[in-house]
Amino acid sequence: MPTSSLADLPIRRLTRRDLDICADLSEDRGWPREEHKWGLLLSAGQGYGIDDPDGGLVSACVVTEYGPHGRPDLAAIGMVLVAERHARQGVGRRLMRQIVMELGTTPVTLHATPNGRPLYEELGFKTSGRAEMLYGHFTPGGPTPHVSTRAATAEDITGLLRLDGAVFGSDRTHLITRLPAFADQLRVAEKDGRIIGFAGAWPNMDTHVVGPLIAQDTETAKALITSLAAHTDRPLRTDIDVRHTELLAWAKARGLESVAFNAVMTYGISELPGDWSRRFAPLTVAAG
């Protein structure tokens, strides 16, 4: 399709009814289909896409907003994809420009691969951090973290929301309340009856993704990962803020290997809100 024709195709809102064609687009670019993740993002966030007259999608992305309803104080962009047959024709740039324009003064964040980073820099995004993706079968070893962990219950949701808001720096109620149904495991760490951390493990193809991982300190993060790994036979995958060097070294010593690095980028703010020292890994890089 000529570039001029692509520029005439309208951008529309996507819904959960579009899950299959979103997964098809992922597959077209050599990604896993990830229906489970697409389902969460299209429910908690807002999808945008360009339909291909020949079927499927030319391009798609998802925006997840945080903060007061109707007055978000942060937005995360993820799953930015362009069909292979339409790549390198300016489609992704057009879609991103439209999204940023619609968000207005709302600060924006995203995780960028090395390939995607030049486009985002061209649009005005700045690199504010990095995350390292780890993958592998977790092998317990060394001193056991002396932190109490257990499965989360419905009664914990209020405490999780309070802790998450303080650490993330914005209200993520619409995302956190979906965790019990989305994740195969949701565990909390406690001290003196108070929740000091929590983590989920959710299914993604043949792996369990560890995220979100929020913890009072590194020992608490270690305990949560150890407890999640003890309840699955699948390999683990997670994206850890590179500033958490001790946790990264500990995880690598237990079988998780470095797979890739992503740039954490922001637009409209110099760095993310909240307390990075207690924010170890996101729920998914697609949601910030």
N, C-alpha and C positions, 0 to 999 in steps of 0.2 A: 504494500500500500504506500503511495507517495507520501512524503512528509507533510505536504500541504493538506492532504486528505486527513491525516492523523490529527492535525491541528484543529480540524473542524468537528471532531468527535466530541460529544459532551461528556463532562465529568459528572457522575451521579453518585448518590449515596448507596452504599451496599448494606445488606442486612444478612441475618442468618440464613435466609433463603438462597443467598449467593455462596454459601459455604463450599459447595462442590466445585464451582468454577474458580473460586479462590485457591482451593487445593490443587486444581488442575494447573493453575498458573505457577504455583510452587513447583510442581512436578516438571513443568515445561522448562524451568530454569535449573533443573538438576537438584532441587531441594527435596527433602521428604514432603509428603502431602500435608502432614501436621493438622489433620482435621480437628483434633482435640483443642489445639492451641487457637486455630482460627475461630472455633466456636466460642471460646472465652472472649477473644478480642472483639468479635463482632457483636457480642452481648454487652460487654462492659465498656466498649469504645464505639467509635463511629468509623465505618469503612467508607472508602472512596474508590471509585473505579471508572475505567473507560471501557465500554463494551466494544468488542470487535464485530463488525458487521458479518464476518464469516463464522462467528461463534466464539464463545469464551470471552476472555478479557485481554485487552491490550496492556493494561497496567492496573495496579491496585496498591493501596496502603491503608493503614489503620491509625486513627488518632484516638488516644485515651486521655481524657481530661481529668484533672484532679482539683479538689477544692470545692467551694460552695457551688451548688447547682446553678447554672446560668452565669456564674461569675468565676470561672476557673482561674487558679493562680499558677497552674503549670499544665502543659500538654506534652505528651510523648508520642512521637511518630515511629511506626514500625512496619515491618513487612512490606517495604517499598520494593515492588517488583514490576518488571517490564517483560512481556513475552519476548522470547528469543528472536522471533521473526521481525519484531519491531524495535529491537535494541539499537542504541546509538543513533537515534533519530530525534532526540530531544523530548521524548514522551515523559520520562521520569522528571526532567527539569520542569516541564509545564505543570505536571501534577503537583510537585512540591511547591512551586510558586503559588499555585492556587490555594493550597492548604495553609501556607504561611500567611497569605493575605487574609484568608477567612478567620484565622486565629487572632488577627489584629495585634493588640498589645500583650496578649498572653505569652509568657515565656515558654520556650519550646526546648525539648531535649530529645536526643536519639542516640543510638549506638550505631556507629558506622564501620563497615568493613574497609580495608585498604582500598578496594575498588570504588566504593561509594563515596569515600571521603572527599575527593576533589569536587564533586558536584555540590556537596553540602557546604564546602568552603566557598564556592562560587556564589552560593545563595546567602552567605553571611554567617554561617554557623562557625563557632570557634571550638577548638578542642579544649575540654576542661579536665579530662581524666582518661584513664584506660581501664579496661577489664580484660582479664585473661581467662579464656575458656579452657576448662580441664575436663578430661574424659577418661574413664577406665573403671575397672573393678576395684572397689575399695577393699583393702586388706588391713584388718585391725592389727595394731602393734604398738609397742611402747607404753608409756604410762597412760592409764585410763583417766580421762578428764573427770575430776570430782565435781560434777554438776548434775543435779537431779533433772531428768527429763521424763516426759510421759506423753501419751496421746492427748491431743486437745479435745475438749468437749464443748457442747453448745454454750455452757456457762462461761467459757473462756473468751467468747467473742468480744465482749466489752473491753476486757483487758488487752486483747490483741489490737483492737482499734486504737486504744489509748496509746499503747507503746508504738504502734506503727506510725501514728500521726506525729509523735514527737521525733521519731527517727527519720521518717521520710520528709517531714516538713510540710506536708499537705494532707488533706483528707482523702483517703482511698477507700472509704466505706464500700462503695459499689464493687471494688475489686476484692478486698479482703473477705467480705461476706460470701463471696463465691468460692473461696478456697476449699471449704469442707466438701463441696460437691465436685470440684475440679481436681483436687489432689488425691492421690491414693493414700498418702500419709500427711498428717498435719500434727506436728509435735511442738510442745512448749518446754521451756526450761524454767525452773522455779528456784527461788531462794527465799526462805522464811515465809512461804506462802504467797510470794509475789512473783509474777511472770517477768523474767529478765531476758527472754528471747523466744523466738519461735521460727520454725522452718517447715517448708512443705517439700514433698517429693511427688511430682506429677508425671504421668506417662507421656512419652514422646517417642513413638515408634518402638524400638526395642530397648530404650533407655528410661531411666528415671532422672528427671531434671530436678536438681536441688535449688529451690527458690520459692518464695523469698527466703533469705537467710538474714535475720535480724537478731543481734545478740549484744548483751552488755559488754562482753569482752571476747578475746580470742578463745579462751578456755571454754566459754559457753558455746561459741560457734563450733568448736571441735566436738563437744558433747552432742550437739544437735546433729551434725553430720554422721557421727558414729552411730547414733540411735536410729537414724533413717536408714543407713546402710545395713544395719542388723536385721531389717525387716524387708529386704528385697534381694533377689538374686540377679537383678539386672545391673548392667554397668551404670555408673552415675555420670551426669554431666552438670557442670555449673559454671557460672561466669563471675569470677571474684575480682573485686576492686584491687588493682595492683598495689595499692598502698598497704594492703594487709599481707605483708611479706611473710610473717610468721605462719599464718594459716596456709598460704600457698606452699611454703616449704613442707609443712606438715602433711598436707594432702598429697603432694608429689611423692613423699616418702612412703605413702600408703597406697600407691598404685595408680593414682590419677596423673595423667600426662597432659602436658601443655599441647593444645590443638591450634589455637589462634589467639590473636589480640584484636580487640575492637576499640575504636576511639569513642569516648563519651563526649558528645558534642552538645553545645547549648546555643540558643538564639534568644537575645533579649535579656540574658543574665550571664554573669561571668562564671558562676558555678552553681551547682544544684543546692537547693535549700536543705535544711535538716542537719543531721549529725552523721557524717560519713563514717566516723569511727565505729558506729554500731550498725552500719549498713554494709553487710559483707557481700551479698549477691542479690540481684533482682529476681522477681518472680519469673520474668522473661525479658530479654533485652528488647523485645518488641514493645514492651509497655514501660520502659524506662526504669 
